[in-house]
Amino acid sequence: KQRYRLSGIKGGKASVSFDYYADELSVRTPHLDDSHGFFLGTNVLPYLEDINAMPAKGDYTVSIKPFKGWKVATSLPTMKGKANTWHTDDYDVLGDTPFEIGTHEILSFSVRGIKHDVAFYGYGNYDKKRIVEDTRKIVEVQAKNFGGLPYEYYLFIHHMTPDSGGGLEHLNSCVCGWPSWNFKKEDDYQKFIRLVSHEFFHVWNVKRIRPAILGPFDYSSEQHTKALWIMEGMTQYYERLWVARAGVCDADTVLKAYAETIDREDNRPGRKVMSLEDSSWLAWTKLYMADENFLNTGVSYYSRGAQVGLLLDAKIRNATDGKRSLDDVMRLAFKRYGWPKPGF
C-alpha cells in the first residue's frame, strides 16, 4: 500500500520526485502555508528496503531550501560545511525527526551542559519565558532522576494556533500543540506544562525504554503491542509528578489531577469489559476510532494506565517502607532495555 518498485535503472542511481498535499496542521501531519512548514520524516521521506523489507542502512541526506527570511529547526545535526543539510545512516532516526521551517522564535536553556532549544510557532497570550523556565526545571528534575540525559541536543517545537492540540514524542525532540489563546487561566497553563512534561518523559519511556516491536520499525504495516498502558499510562502518571517535583505546581494541583482521572475511569462502564492489555493491542481500531459505545466497552490505556502506575508506586513504597519506588523500576528498565539495546 506504500511500496514502489523502480525498474530499468542504469548506473544504480535513480531520482524520484513527488508532490505532497500538506494542508493539515497537527503534531503528526505535514503542513505548509505562507506562515511556516512542518513535517516528520515518516510523512514524506521514503526509504530503500533491505532483504527483510525493513529500512536499509545507508546514507540518508535531507536538504531544505527555506524561503527568504525563514529558518529550520530540527534535532538532527547539520552536515559540516553544508547549510540546511542533515545526514544520518539510520532511517528510524530520520523518520522520527520533525522539521519546523519558518520565522519561529527560538529560546534556549542548558541542563548539565546540554543545549535545549524551544521553538515557538504562532501567536497567543502565552508567556514564552515562563514556559522555557518551567521546561528547564522539568528537564532538570528528570535528568536528576535518571542520572543524566541520553542525548547531545534536544528540541521542543510548540505549535501555538487557535486549533492546535496534542503532543508527539521523538528520540531527541518533541512537538506540542496547544490553543494559542488558552493561557489566561492558571489551570489551562498547568495542563499545557503537563503536556510538555509528558512528551519530554517519553525521552526515556517510549523512545528508549520500549517494547521490542517499537524499534527498529517495520513501517509496512500496523505494529501492535500490549504494552501501551506502560508506555503512555505510566507517562501520564509521571507527567504530574515531574511538574510537582520541579516546583512548577503544588501538591494539591497534582492530587486534583489524579482524583479527576480516578473519578473519570472508575465511572466508565468499559473498565469491566476491556483489559489494559486489550486496550493497548486494539488501539488502532478502538481508542483512535472510538464510536459512541466505546465508553461502555473500552478503556483508555492512558488514564487507566496512569491509575495502575499510581497503585504500583504506592505498593512499592509501602512494601519497602519508602526506601524504593516506581522511580527505581524505571531506572532499572532504562539500564536493561534502553535504546539502542533491544526492547523488552
N, C-alpha and C positions, 0 to 999 in steps of 0.2 A: 504493500500500500504506500510505501515511500521509497522504494528501491528503483534505481535506474541503471540500465546496462549500456555501456558505451562500446561500440564496435567500429572496426575499421581505423583504429588509432595507429598512426605512424610515428615512430620515434619515441613511443612510450609516454607521451605527454598529450594532454587534452585541455582545452579551455571551455568552460561551461558558464553560461550566464542565464539569469532568470529574473523575472520581476516578481516582487512580493507586495501584496496589498497590506499595508501596515496602518490600520485605522482603528485599532482597539488599544486604549491605554489601560494597562493593568500591570501588576508586578511580574507577570509571566508571558506577556504578549508584545510583539513589536509595535511600535508607534512612531510615526513620522509626520510632522506638520511644520508650519513655519516658526514654531517656538522651540522645538527640540526633536531629537531622535532617540529611540531606545530599542534595544533588542538583547536577547540572550543567544548564546552560541547555538543551542539546540534549535532555536527558531528558524535560523536562516543559513547556518553553516553546515554543509554536507561533509561526509567523511568517506574514506575508502574502507572497504571491508577486508578483514583478514579471512583465513580459511574457515574460521568458526562463525563468520558473519558478524563478528564484533569489530569495533573501530580499530583499524590497523595503526600500529605505532609508526610514527614518521614525522615529517616536518609539516606543521600547521602554522601558517602565517596569515595574519589579518592586517590589512591596510585600510585606513579610512581617510577620506578627503573631506573634512568638515567645511561647511560654509564659512565665508569670511567672518571673523569675529567669534566663531564657535570653537569649543574645545572638547576633548574626550576624557571622560572619567571611566576607568576600568581598573580591576585589580591585577591584570596581567602585567608583567614587567615589559617596559618598552625595549625594543631592539636597539642596541648601541649604534649610534650614527644614523638612525632612521626615524624621522619624526612620524608620529601617529601610526606606528607599525609595531605589532606584537607577535611573539612566536612561542610555541610550545610543541613538545613532541607527544603530548598526551591529549587525545580528543576529549576525554572525560573532563579534563581541566578546562579546555577551551569551551566545550559545550555548556559547562556550568558557570561560565563567566558572563555577567551583564555588562553592557556598554551604554553609557549615558552621554549623549552628544548634544551640545547646545551652549547656552550662556549661563548655565547653572553657577551658583556661588559655592565655593568650597572653603570650609573652615577645617582646621586641623588641630589635633592634640597628640600627645605622645604618652604611651604607657610602657614602662620597662624598656625604654629606648626604642620602641617600635612606633612608627608613624601611622596614624589613623586619619583618614580624610572623611569628611561628611559633606556630600554634595546635595544641595537643595534645588529642586526644580519646582517652580510655581510660586505664586504669591498668596499671602494669607495673614492671619493675625497670630502667627506663631513667633516665638522668641528663639531665634537661631542660637544665640549664645547660651541660653539656658539649656536647650536641647543638647548642645555639644558638651557642656559641663556635666550634665547629668549622665550623658552617654559615657563620658570619661570615667565617672565614678563606677558605673556598672561594669565597664571593661576591667577596671582596677580590681574590683571585688571578685570577679570571675577568674582573673589571672591569679589572684592570691589563692583561691580555692584549688586550682589545678597546678600551682607551682610554676606558672609561666604562660606564654602564649605560643600557639603552634603555627605561627606564620611570620613572615617578614614584613608584611604590609597588609592593612585592612581598609576596606572602603564601605561606607554606608551611603546608599543612594536613597533619598527621600523624595517621593513624588507627592507634592502638595497641590492638589487641584480640587475643585468642589466635589468631584465624583470619585476621587481616589479612595482606595481601601485595600487592606490585606498586606501580607508580607511574604517574602520568599528568601530562603537561606541559600548561600553559596559557600564554596570552600573558603574563600578569603574575602567575602563581601556579602552584603545582603541588600535587598530592596524593600522599602517600607512605603506603603501608600496610606494617606490619611486626608480626610476632608479639610481643605486648607483654611476654612474659617471656623473650624470646630476646636478652638483652643481657648476660648474665653473662660469656660468653666474649668476649675481645677480638676474635677472628676474626669473631664474629657482629656485633659493633658495627661493625667495619670494612666488612662487607658492607652494613649499613644506611647508613652515611655515604657509601658509594659510590653507593647508590641516590639519596640526596639530591643528590650531585654530578652524577649522570646527569640527573636531572629538571631541575635548575637549568640545566645547559648547553643544554638544549632552548630556553632563552630566545633563544639565537642559532640553534642548529642544529635546525630544525623550525619554530619559531614565527616566525622572521624569515627565515633562510636556508631556502628550501623550493622544491620543485618547484611550478610554476605551478598544478597541479591541486589542491594543498593550500592553497588560499586565494586568492581567495574560493571558498567551497564550494558545490557542488551537493549538497544533502542528500537528493535524491530517489532516489539510487542509490549503490552502492558506487563509491568512487573508487580507481582502480588507478594505480600508479606503479612504475617500475623502479628508483627511487632510494631505497627504504627502507634499503638497505645503507649509504647515505651518511648518511641521517637518524638511524638507530638504531645502525648498526655503528660509524660514526665517533664517535658519542656514547659508546658503550660503551668505545671505545679511550680517549677523553679523560677519562671519569669517574675513571679510576685516576690519570691524570697530575695532575688538579687536586688530589686529596687529598694526593698526594706534594708537589707544589709549594707547597701550603698548609701543609705540615708536620704534617698530621693523621696521616700514617703514614710509614714509612720506605721506602726504595727496594726493599729485599728483599721487603716485603709486596706492592708493586706488581708486581715481577718474577714473584713466585709466582703472582699472579692471571693475568698474561699467559701464563705457562707452562701453567697449568691449561686456559686457553682453547685454546691451540695444541694441546695434547695431546688434548683432547676432540674438536676439529674435525678434526684430522688422522687420527683413528681412526674417523671417520664415513664409512661407505661411500658415502653420498649425495653427498659432495663431488665424486665423479667423474660424477655423474648430473645434478645441478641447478646452474645458474649462480647467481651472486648476484642478477643482474637478474631471473631467473625466480623466485627465492625471494621477491623483493620483489613482483613482479607477482601471484604466486599466494598472497600472504599470507592473503587472505580464505578460501581453500579448502584451504590446505596447513598452514602453520605453526600457525594458530589452530584448525585442525580436524584435527590430526595423528592418523594411525592408527598401528597397531603397526609398519607397514612404512616409516614416514617416515624412520627412521634410515638405511634402505638407499637411499632415493630422493630425499631432500631435504637441504637445509642451512638453518641459521638465519642470516638476514641480520644478526642481532645479533652473534653470535660470529664468524662468518666475515667479516663486515664490519669487526669490530674488528681482525682479523688483517690485512686489507688496509690499514686505517688505520696500523697499526704499520709495515708494509712501506713504504707511501708516505712516511711520516715519515722513516724510516731512509734511503730512497733520496734524498729531497730534501736531507737533512743531509749525506749522503755526496757528492752531486754538487756541493754548494756549499761544501764544506769547513766545514760547520757554520754558515754565515752565514745560511741560510734553513731553514725547517722547515714542517711542516703548519700551524703557527700562522699563518704568512704567508698561506697559501691560505685559511684560514677568515676571516681579517680582510678579504682581498680579496673573498671571496664575500659577506660581510656588507655591504661597501661597494657592491657591484654589485647584489645581489639582495634585500637585507634589507627586510622588510615595513616600510612599505606599498608598496614597489616591487614590480613583477611578479616572480614567481619565475623560476627557471631552467627 
